[in-house]
Amino acid sequence: MSLALRRILSPILVLLVGVAALLALGACQDAAQRPACPAGQSCLEYGNNSEPQTLDPHKSNLLDEAAVINDLMMGLTADAPDATPIPGAATHWEVSADGLVWTFHLREAKWSDGVPVTADDFVFGLRRALDPKTASIYAYLLYVIKGGQAVSEGKAPLSSLGARALDPRTVQITLEHPAPYLPELTKHQSFFPAPKHAVEKWGEAWVQPGHYVSNGPFQLVSWKLGDKITVTKNPHFWDAAKVCLDRINYYPTPDVVSAERRVARGELDVNTRFQSNRFQRLKETMPGYPRTDVALATAYMSFNTQVAAFKDIRVRRALSQAIDRDFITAKLLRAGQVPAYAFVPDTTAHYVKPGSRLRWADMPYLERQASAKALLAQAGYSAKRPLKVTILAANNTDTMLLMEAVQADWRAIGVDVKLEQNEAGVAFNAYRNRDFQAGSMTWYGDFNDPVTFLGLLKSDTGAQNYGDYKSPAYDALLAAADQEPDEAKRAGILMRAEQLMLDDEGIAPIYFVVNRNLVSPKVTGWVDNAPNFHRARWLCLKK
C-alpha cells in the first residue's frame, strides 16, 4: 500500500474504530449491569427510592429506611406476606381480661453475632426508643405503654416504663389503655429490640457496617453512600432455612424513569415506585411488571403554623380550596389515585364509612377558586401585597409534578409561589426542624387503624406533626377514643376528631395513594397489600 493511500485511509480507519467503540459502549450501556452473584446463590437487586438517613430502628423516619430495617430486624410480631401481623420473635402471647397487660413468650433465637436474644433486649429497645437522648421521631407511638409519655418527656426514669423482662424469654408490657391493635404496633421498628451488648460496646456507632447486630433474616454487610446497601442472609436467624435469598442490594433510585429502564434491562428486580402517569405505557411495554393496589396512605400538604401567615385559618383554607384534586388525580397522575377531602383513607379498618370530609368538598372548583380569592382578601392579601409561599418538596419526579400543579393552582388565586426541591432525607429533616413554609408529604399508615393517621396531629406527637397543629378539643377526643372499649363508639369518636381537624384546616389532603411497584416476573412471594410492606424474607427468585 502506497504512503499516499495510507494517508487517505488512516483518518477513515480512526473514524471507523471510534464509531465501533461508541457502538460497543452503547451496547454495554444497554446490557444489564448486574453485580455478579456467587455460584449457587440467589441475589436480589432492589430499587428503594431514596438514600436512608439511618438504619437505627429507633431513629428512622422514612419508609425507605423501614424497608431495609425490617429485613434486618424483627419485633415481637412480624409482617406476613399480606402485611397482617403474625408471631415474630414471640411465638405467642396472652392478654389480661382488662386488655392492659400483654405477656409475650420469646422463641429461642440469636443475634447475627451468635449472642442469644433475650427479653432484656426488648425492654432495652423500648426504653431506648423513649429515652429523650435518642430523640426518636416515633416515640409517641410508644405512649400506649404505661408511663411512656412521662419517660419520653424526661419526667420519669426509664425504669418506670411499663415493660419488663419476667425471665430471659418472657416480656410483659402494661398499657395505659386497652389497645387491641398492639400486635400491629409491635411489628413497627420503634418497638424493635436493641442488642444491648452491641450498643453498650459501640454506642451510637452500633448501626455501622461491621458493628450492626440484627435478629432478623438478614445481616448488614456494607453501606456505600449514593451506591447501595448490601445485606446477606443471617445464618443465626431462627427461620433461616426457609429464607430463599442469599444477598440483597438496596439502591437509592430517586429518578424513577431511570429506575424503570434498569428494571426493564434486568439490572433491578424490584423498584418500589414508578412514575404515576406512565402506568398505562408500562402495562403495554412491561406487561406483568407494574403492580398497583389501593394504599393505606394519603398525600397531603402541611402548613408550618410557626409562620405568621399560616396561623390564619383563612389562608390555610384558601390554599387547600385552590388545589384542583380532580385534575391532579385524573389528568396528571392517572394511576387510580382518588381525590382526598379527608385524611383517613376509606381502606382503614375500625372506622366509620363514609367518614369525615372537608365541609366545602362538594363545592364546584370554580366556586372554590372564588372563595379562596375572597379568603385571601379578607386575610389582607392583594395583587399589590400578595401572599408569598415557598413549597419545599422531595426531588422525586411524581412529587415535583404534583407540586408544579399546586404551584399553578395557587398562582391562579394570586399567590406568589416558589418551589424548592431537595433530596428526600434533607427535605424531611427540614420538616422535622420546622425549617419550611409549606411542604408535601405522604403518610403511609404504620398499622391498620385510624389512630395511625389521626395520632399524627396530636399536640404531643412532636416532630412528625410537621405543621404543629394543636387543638385541646382534638386531643381530648383522641384520649376519649383510647378509653372506649366499644369499637363502633370508638370509631364515632375518632370520626368527630377528624372532622374537627378538617374544620380547622389542620392539613390539606390531596389524594389517596395507589401503591406503585415494578416487580420482575422472576420474583415470587410478592403479595400486593394496602400498607405496601413486602419483607424480603418471603421473596424468592426464579432461576
C-alpha positions as CSV (number, residue, x, y, z in Angstrom):
1,M,0.0,0.0,0.0
2,S,1.4,3.4,-1.1
3,L,2.2,6.1,1.5
4,A,-0.4,8.3,-0.2
5,L,-3.1,5.7,0.1
6,R,-2.2,5.1,3.7
7,R,-2.6,8.8,4.4
8,I,-6.0,8.7,2.9
9,L,-7.2,5.6,4.7
10,S,-5.8,6.3,8.1
11,P,-8.3,9.0,9.1
12,I,-11.1,6.8,7.8
13,L,-9.8,3.8,9.9
14,V,-9.6,6.0,13.0
15,L,-13.1,7.2,12.4
16,L,-14.4,3.6,11.9
17,V,-12.6,2.4,15.1
18,G,-14.1,5.3,17.0
19,V,-17.6,4.5,15.7
20,A,-17.1,0.9,16.6
21,A,-16.0,1.8,20.1
22,L,-19.1,4.1,20.6
23,L,-21.4,1.3,19.3
24,A,-19.7,-1.2,21.7
25,L,-20.1,1.3,24.6
26,G,-23.8,1.8,23.7
27,A,-24.3,-1.9,23.6
28,C,-22.6,-2.2,27.1
29,Q,-24.9,0.5,28.4
30,D,-28.0,-1.2,27.1
31,A,-27.0,-4.5,28.6
32,A,-27.9,-5.3,32.1
33,Q,-25.2,-4.1,34.5
34,R,-25.9,-6.5,37.3
35,P,-23.4,-7.4,40.1
36,A,-22.1,-11.0,39.9
37,C,-23.9,-13.4,42.2
38,P,-21.9,-16.2,43.8
39,A,-22.5,-19.5,42.1
40,G,-25.5,-21.4,43.6
41,Q,-26.8,-18.3,45.4
42,S,-29.9,-16.1,44.9
43,C,-29.3,-12.4,44.8
44,L,-32.0,-9.7,44.7
45,E,-31.3,-6.2,43.2
46,Y,-33.8,-3.8,44.9
47,G,-34.6,-0.2,43.9
48,N,-35.6,1.6,47.1
49,N,-36.4,5.2,46.1
50,S,-34.2,7.3,48.4
51,E,-30.9,7.1,50.4
52,P,-31.7,6.1,54.0
53,Q,-30.6,8.6,56.6
54,T,-30.1,5.9,59.2
55,L,-30.6,2.1,59.8
56,D,-31.2,2.6,63.5
57,P,-34.7,1.3,64.2
58,H,-35.3,3.8,67.0
59,K,-34.3,6.8,64.9
60,S,-35.6,6.0,61.5
61,N,-38.5,8.0,59.9
62,L,-38.7,7.2,56.2
63,L,-40.5,4.3,54.6
64,D,-37.4,3.6,52.6
65,E,-35.4,3.2,55.8
66,A,-38.0,0.9,57.2
67,A,-37.8,-1.3,54.1
68,V,-34.2,-2.2,54.9
69,I,-34.5,-2.2,58.7
70,N,-37.4,-4.6,58.6
71,D,-35.3,-7.1,56.7
72,L,-32.5,-6.8,59.3
73,M,-34.6,-6.7,62.5
74,M,-37.7,-8.4,63.9
75,G,-40.1,-7.3,66.6
76,L,-42.3,-9.4,68.8
77,T,-44.7,-9.7,65.8
78,A,-43.8,-9.5,62.1
79,D,-45.4,-8.9,58.7
80,A,-46.9,-11.8,56.9
81,P,-46.7,-11.6,53.1
82,D,-50.0,-9.7,53.1
83,A,-48.7,-7.4,55.9
84,T,-51.0,-8.8,58.6
85,P,-49.3,-9.3,62.0
86,I,-48.0,-12.8,62.8
87,P,-45.7,-14.2,65.5
88,G,-42.2,-12.8,65.1
89,A,-39.6,-13.0,67.9
90,A,-42.5,-14.1,70.1
91,T,-44.2,-17.4,69.5
92,H,-47.4,-16.5,71.3
93,W,-48.8,-14.1,73.9
94,E,-51.6,-13.7,76.4
95,V,-53.7,-10.6,77.3
96,S,-55.3,-9.8,80.6
97,A,-59.1,-9.6,80.9
98,D,-58.9,-5.8,81.1
99,G,-56.7,-5.6,77.9
100,L,-53.9,-3.8,79.8
101,V,-51.3,-6.5,80.4
102,W,-49.7,-8.4,77.5
103,T,-47.3,-11.2,78.1
104,F,-45.1,-12.2,75.1
105,H,-43.2,-15.5,75.1
106,L,-40.0,-15.4,73.0
107,R,-38.7,-18.1,70.8
108,E,-35.1,-19.3,71.2
109,A,-33.2,-17.0,68.9
110,K,-29.8,-15.4,68.4
111,W,-28.4,-12.1,67.2
112,S,-26.4,-12.2,64.0
113,D,-23.2,-12.4,66.1
114,G,-24.4,-15.6,67.8
115,V,-25.4,-13.9,71.1
116,P,-28.8,-15.1,72.4
117,V,-31.7,-12.6,72.0
118,T,-33.3,-12.1,75.4
119,A,-36.3,-10.3,76.9
120,D,-33.8,-7.7,78.3
121,D,-33.0,-6.7,74.7
122,F,-36.7,-5.9,74.1
123,V,-37.1,-3.9,77.3
124,F,-33.8,-2.1,76.5
125,G,-35.1,-1.3,73.0
126,L,-38.4,0.1,74.3
127,R,-36.6,2.2,76.8
128,R,-34.1,3.4,74.2
129,A,-36.9,4.4,71.9
130,L,-38.5,6.6,74.6
131,D,-35.2,7.9,76.0
132,P,-35.1,11.7,75.4
133,K,-31.5,11.3,74.4
134,T,-32.5,9.1,71.5
135,A,-34.8,11.8,70.1
136,S,-36.9,9.2,68.4
137,I,-39.4,10.7,66.0
138,Y,-41.7,7.8,66.6
139,A,-41.6,8.0,70.4
140,Y,-45.2,9.0,70.5
141,L,-46.3,5.5,69.2
142,L,-45.0,4.1,72.5
143,Y,-47.1,6.4,74.6
144,V,-49.6,3.5,74.7
145,I,-47.2,1.8,77.1
146,K,-47.8,2.8,80.7
147,G,-45.5,5.7,81.7
148,G,-44.3,6.0,78.1
149,Q,-45.1,9.7,77.7
150,A,-43.6,10.7,81.0
151,V,-40.4,8.8,80.2
152,S,-40.2,10.5,76.7
153,E,-40.7,13.9,78.2
154,G,-37.9,13.3,80.8
155,K,-40.4,13.4,83.7
156,A,-39.8,9.8,84.8
157,P,-36.9,7.4,84.8
158,L,-36.5,4.8,82.1
159,S,-37.0,2.1,84.7
160,S,-40.6,3.3,85.4
161,L,-41.7,2.2,81.9
162,G,-44.4,-0.5,81.9
163,A,-42.2,-3.0,80.2
164,R,-40.2,-5.7,82.0
165,A,-38.5,-9.0,81.5
166,L,-40.1,-11.6,83.7
167,D,-37.3,-14.0,82.7
168,P,-34.9,-14.3,79.7
169,R,-37.7,-15.3,77.3
170,T,-40.8,-13.5,78.7
171,V,-41.6,-9.8,78.0
172,Q,-44.5,-8.2,79.8
173,I,-45.9,-4.9,78.6
174,T,-48.5,-3.0,80.6
175,L,-50.6,-0.4,78.7
176,E,-52.1,3.0,79.6
177,H,-55.4,1.9,78.0
178,P,-56.7,-1.1,76.1
179,A,-55.1,-1.3,72.6
180,P,-56.3,-4.4,70.7
181,Y,-54.1,-3.3,67.8
182,L,-50.9,-3.8,69.8
183,P,-49.8,-6.7,67.6
184,E,-49.8,-4.2,64.7
185,L,-47.7,-1.8,66.7
186,T,-45.1,-4.4,67.8
187,K,-44.1,-5.1,64.2
188,H,-43.2,-1.5,63.8
189,Q,-39.5,-0.6,64.1
190,S,-40.0,1.7,67.0
191,F,-40.9,-1.4,69.1
192,F,-37.9,-3.4,68.0
193,P,-35.3,-4.8,70.4
194,A,-31.8,-3.3,70.5
195,P,-28.7,-5.6,71.0
196,K,-27.8,-4.4,74.5
197,H,-24.3,-5.9,74.3
198,A,-23.5,-4.1,70.9
199,V,-25.0,-0.8,71.9
200,E,-23.0,-0.8,75.2
201,K,-19.8,-1.6,73.3
202,W,-20.2,0.7,70.3
203,G,-22.6,3.4,71.4
204,E,-24.4,5.1,68.5
205,A,-21.9,3.5,66.1
206,W,-23.5,0.1,66.6
207,V,-25.5,0.7,63.4
208,Q,-22.4,1.0,61.2
209,P,-21.3,-1.9,59.0
210,G,-19.1,-4.2,61.0
211,H,-20.9,-3.3,64.2
212,Y,-24.5,-3.8,63.2
213,V,-26.1,-6.7,65.0
214,S,-29.5,-7.9,63.8
215,N,-32.0,-10.5,64.8
216,G,-33.9,-10.7,61.5
217,P,-33.5,-12.8,58.4
218,F,-30.6,-10.6,57.0
219,Q,-27.4,-9.0,58.3
220,L,-25.7,-5.8,57.2
221,V,-22.5,-6.2,55.1
222,S,-21.8,-2.8,53.7
223,W,-23.3,0.7,53.0
224,K,-21.8,2.8,50.2
225,L,-23.4,6.1,50.3
226,G,-25.0,7.0,47.0
227,D,-24.4,3.5,45.7
228,K,-26.0,0.7,47.6
229,I,-26.6,-1.1,50.9
230,T,-25.7,-4.8,50.9
231,V,-27.2,-7.4,53.2
232,T,-26.7,-11.2,53.3
233,K,-28.7,-14.0,54.9
234,N,-28.3,-14.1,58.6
235,P,-27.3,-17.7,59.4
236,H,-28.4,-17.3,63.0
237,F,-32.0,-16.3,62.1
238,W,-34.3,-18.9,63.6
239,D,-36.1,-19.5,60.3
240,A,-33.0,-19.1,58.0
241,A,-33.7,-22.5,56.3
242,K,-36.9,-21.0,54.7
243,V,-35.2,-17.8,53.5
244,C,-34.6,-18.0,49.7
245,L,-32.4,-15.0,49.2
246,D,-28.7,-15.1,50.0
247,R,-27.9,-11.4,49.2
248,I,-29.9,-8.2,48.6
249,N,-28.5,-4.9,47.2
250,Y,-30.7,-1.9,48.0
251,Y,-30.2,1.1,45.6
252,P,-31.4,4.7,46.0
253,T,-33.5,5.3,42.9
254,P,-34.9,8.9,43.1
255,D,-35.0,9.0,39.2
256,V,-37.9,6.7,38.7
257,V,-37.7,6.7,34.9
258,S,-34.1,5.7,35.0
259,A,-35.0,3.0,37.6
260,E,-37.8,1.8,35.2
261,R,-35.2,1.3,32.5
262,R,-32.9,-0.6,34.9
263,V,-35.8,-2.9,35.8
264,A,-36.5,-3.5,32.0
265,R,-32.9,-4.3,31.4
266,G,-32.8,-6.8,34.3
267,E,-30.4,-4.7,36.5
268,L,-33.1,-4.3,39.1
269,D,-35.6,-7.0,40.1
270,V,-37.8,-4.6,42.0
271,N,-38.3,-0.8,42.2
272,T,-40.8,0.4,44.8
273,R,-42.1,3.3,42.7
274,F,-42.8,4.2,39.1
275,Q,-43.9,7.5,37.6
276,S,-47.6,7.6,38.0
277,N,-48.5,9.0,34.6
278,R,-46.5,6.2,32.9
279,F,-48.8,3.5,34.3
280,Q,-50.7,2.8,31.0
281,R,-47.5,2.8,29.0
282,L,-45.8,0.4,31.4
283,K,-48.7,-2.0,31.2
284,E,-48.1,-2.2,27.5
285,T,-44.3,-2.2,27.3
286,M,-43.6,-4.2,30.5
287,P,-46.6,-6.5,31.0
288,G,-46.6,-8.2,34.3
289,Y,-44.2,-5.7,35.9
290,P,-46.4,-2.8,37.2
291,R,-48.2,-3.8,40.4
292,T,-50.8,-1.4,41.7
293,D,-53.3,-1.5,44.6
294,V,-55.1,0.9,46.8
295,A,-52.8,2.0,49.6
296,L,-53.2,2.7,53.3
297,A,-51.8,6.2,52.6
298,T,-52.7,9.8,52.0
299,A,-50.8,12.5,50.1
300,Y,-51.2,15.9,51.8
301,M,-49.6,19.3,52.4
302,S,-48.6,20.8,55.8
303,F,-48.5,24.5,56.5
304,N,-46.0,25.5,59.1
305,T,-48.1,27.3,61.7
306,Q,-45.0,28.8,63.2
307,V,-45.0,31.0,60.1
308,A,-47.3,34.1,60.7
309,A,-49.3,33.7,57.5
310,F,-50.3,30.1,58.3
311,K,-51.6,30.9,61.7
312,D,-54.6,32.3,59.9
313,I,-57.2,29.6,59.1
314,R,-58.4,31.7,56.1
315,V,-55.0,31.4,54.5
316,R,-54.9,27.6,55.1
317,R,-58.4,27.2,53.8
318,A,-57.8,29.3,50.7
319,L,-54.7,27.3,49.7
320,S,-56.5,24.0,50.3
321,Q,-59.6,25.0,48.4
322,A,-57.5,26.2,45.4
323,I,-55.9,22.7,44.8
324,D,-57.6,21.1,41.8
325,R,-57.6,17.5,43.1
326,D,-59.7,16.1,40.2
327,F,-57.1,17.4,37.7
328,I,-54.2,16.1,39.7
329,T,-55.6,12.5,40.0
330,A,-57.4,12.1,36.7
331,K,-55.2,14.1,34.3
332,L,-51.7,14.3,35.9
333,L,-51.1,11.1,37.9
334,R,-53.5,8.8,36.1
335,A,-52.8,5.5,38.1
336,G,-56.1,5.2,40.0
337,Q,-55.5,7.8,42.8
338,V,-58.6,9.2,44.4
339,P,-59.1,12.9,45.3
340,A,-58.9,13.3,49.1
341,Y,-61.1,15.5,51.2
342,A,-60.2,13.7,54.4
343,F,-57.1,12.3,56.0
344,V,-58.1,8.8,56.9
345,P,-58.5,6.6,53.8
346,D,-61.6,4.5,53.3
347,T,-59.5,1.4,53.3
348,T,-58.7,1.8,57.0
349,A,-60.1,-0.8,59.4
350,H,-62.1,0.0,62.6
351,Y,-63.6,3.2,61.1
352,V,-66.9,4.7,60.0
353,K,-67.6,4.6,56.3
354,P,-68.1,7.1,54.9
355,G,-66.1,9.1,57.3
356,S,-65.4,12.8,57.8
357,R,-65.0,15.3,54.9
358,L,-63.9,18.9,54.4
359,R,-67.1,20.9,54.6
360,W,-66.5,22.5,51.2
361,A,-65.7,19.3,49.4
362,D,-68.8,19.3,47.2
363,M,-68.3,22.9,46.0
364,P,-67.5,23.2,42.3
365,Y,-63.9,24.0,41.6
366,L,-64.6,27.5,40.1
367,E,-66.6,28.4,43.2
368,R,-63.7,27.1,45.3
369,Q,-61.3,29.4,43.5
370,A,-63.6,32.4,44.0
371,S,-63.9,31.5,47.7
372,A,-60.1,31.2,48.0
373,K,-59.5,34.6,46.5
374,A,-62.1,36.1,48.8
375,L,-60.5,34.4,51.9
376,L,-57.1,35.8,50.9
377,A,-58.5,39.3,50.5
378,Q,-60.1,39.0,54.0
379,A,-56.7,38.0,55.4
380,G,-55.2,41.2,53.9
381,Y,-53.6,39.9,50.7
382,S,-54.0,41.5,47.3
383,A,-52.3,42.0,44.0
384,K,-50.2,44.7,45.5
385,R,-49.4,42.7,48.6
386,P,-49.6,39.0,47.5
387,L,-49.2,36.1,49.8
388,K,-45.7,34.7,49.3
389,V,-45.1,31.0,49.8
390,T,-42.2,28.7,49.2
391,I,-43.0,25.0,48.9
392,L,-40.3,22.6,50.0
393,A,-40.6,19.2,48.4
394,A,-38.6,16.0,47.9
395,N,-36.9,15.9,44.4
396,N,-38.6,12.7,43.1
397,T,-40.5,13.0,39.8
398,D,-44.1,12.5,41.0
399,T,-43.7,14.9,43.9
400,M,-42.3,17.6,41.7
401,L,-45.1,17.1,39.1
402,L,-47.7,17.4,41.9
403,M,-46.1,20.5,43.4
404,E,-45.9,22.2,40.0
405,A,-49.6,21.6,39.6
406,V,-50.2,23.1,43.1
407,Q,-48.0,26.0,42.3
408,A,-50.1,26.7,39.2
409,D,-53.3,26.5,41.2
410,W,-52.0,28.9,43.9
411,R,-50.7,31.3,41.3
412,A,-54.2,31.3,39.8
413,I,-55.6,32.9,43.0
414,G,-52.8,35.5,43.2
415,V,-50.2,33.7,45.4
416,D,-46.5,34.3,44.7
417,V,-45.2,30.7,44.9
418,K,-41.7,29.3,44.6
419,L,-40.7,25.7,44.6
420,E,-37.6,24.4,46.4
421,Q,-36.6,20.8,46.0
422,N,-34.2,18.7,48.0
423,E,-33.2,15.1,48.4
424,A,-35.9,13.4,50.4
425,G,-33.9,13.0,53.6
426,V,-32.9,16.6,53.5
427,A,-36.4,17.8,52.9
428,F,-37.8,15.7,55.8
429,N,-35.1,16.9,58.1
430,A,-36.3,20.5,57.3
431,Y,-39.9,19.4,58.0
432,R,-38.9,17.9,61.4
433,N,-37.0,21.1,62.3
434,R,-39.8,23.4,61.0
435,D,-37.4,24.9,58.5
436,F,-40.1,25.2,55.8
437,Q,-43.3,27.1,55.0
438,A,-45.4,24.6,53.0
439,G,-44.4,21.0,52.4
440,S,-45.5,17.9,50.5
441,M,-45.8,14.7,52.4
442,T,-47.3,11.2,52.1
443,W,-48.3,9.3,55.2
444,Y,-48.4,5.5,54.9
445,G,-50.2,4.0,57.9
446,D,-47.9,2.3,60.4
447,F,-50.7,0.0,61.3
448,N,-54.3,-0.5,60.1
449,D,-56.3,1.7,62.4
450,P,-57.4,5.3,62.1
451,V,-55.2,6.3,65.0
452,T,-52.1,5.8,62.8
453,F,-53.4,8.9,60.8
454,L,-55.2,10.9,63.5
455,G,-52.5,10.4,66.1
456,L,-50.1,12.2,63.8
457,L,-51.8,15.5,64.6
458,K,-51.9,15.3,68.4
459,S,-50.3,18.2,70.2
460,D,-47.8,16.0,71.8
461,T,-46.8,14.0,68.8
462,G,-43.7,16.0,68.2
463,A,-41.6,16.2,65.0
464,Q,-43.9,14.3,62.6
465,N,-46.8,16.8,63.3
466,Y,-45.0,18.9,60.8
467,G,-47.4,21.8,60.7
468,D,-47.6,21.9,64.5
469,Y,-51.4,21.6,64.5
470,K,-52.6,22.0,68.1
471,S,-56.2,21.6,69.4
472,P,-57.1,20.7,73.0
473,A,-60.5,19.6,71.8
474,Y,-59.0,17.3,69.2
475,D,-56.6,15.8,71.8
476,A,-59.4,15.2,74.2
477,L,-61.4,13.3,71.6
478,L,-58.5,11.0,70.8
479,A,-58.0,10.4,74.5
480,A,-61.7,9.5,74.9
481,A,-61.4,7.1,72.0
482,D,-58.5,5.4,73.7
483,Q,-60.7,4.6,76.7
484,E,-63.7,3.5,74.7
485,P,-63.9,-0.4,74.6
486,D,-66.9,-0.4,72.2
487,E,-65.5,-0.5,68.7
488,A,-68.4,1.3,67.0
489,K,-68.5,4.1,69.6
490,R,-64.7,4.4,69.4
491,A,-65.0,4.8,65.6
492,G,-67.6,7.5,66.0
493,I,-65.4,9.5,68.5
494,L,-62.5,9.3,66.1
495,M,-64.6,10.5,63.2
496,R,-65.7,13.5,65.3
497,A,-62.0,14.2,65.9
498,E,-61.1,14.0,62.2
499,Q,-64.0,16.4,61.4
500,L,-62.8,18.9,63.9
501,M,-59.3,18.8,62.5
502,L,-60.6,19.2,58.9
503,D,-62.7,22.1,60.0
504,D,-59.5,23.7,61.4
505,E,-57.8,23.0,58.1
506,G,-55.1,21.2,60.1
507,I,-53.7,19.8,56.8
508,A,-54.6,19.9,53.1
509,P,-55.3,16.4,52.0
510,I,-54.8,16.0,48.2
511,Y,-55.3,12.3,47.2
512,F,-55.5,8.8,48.5
513,V,-52.4,6.9,47.3
514,V,-52.1,3.9,45.0
515,N,-49.1,1.7,45.7
516,R,-46.9,1.5,42.5
517,N,-44.3,-1.2,42.4
518,L,-42.3,-2.6,39.4
519,V,-41.7,-6.3,40.1
520,S,-40.0,-8.6,37.8
521,P,-42.0,-11.8,37.0
522,K,-38.9,-13.7,38.2
523,V,-39.7,-12.5,41.8
524,T,-42.1,-14.8,43.6
525,G,-43.7,-14.4,47.0
526,W,-44.7,-10.7,46.4
527,V,-48.2,-10.1,47.7
528,D,-49.9,-6.8,46.9
529,N,-51.2,-5.2,50.1
530,A,-52.5,-1.8,51.2
531,P,-49.7,-1.0,53.7
532,N,-47.2,-1.8,50.9
533,F,-45.0,-3.9,53.2
534,H,-43.0,-6.6,51.3
535,R,-40.5,-8.3,53.5
536,A,-37.7,-10.0,51.7
537,R,-38.0,-13.0,54.0
538,W,-40.9,-14.1,51.8
539,L,-39.4,-13.4,48.4
540,C,-37.6,-15.8,46.0
541,L,-36.1,-15.5,42.5
542,K,-36.9,-18.0,39.7
543,K,-33.7,-19.4,38.3
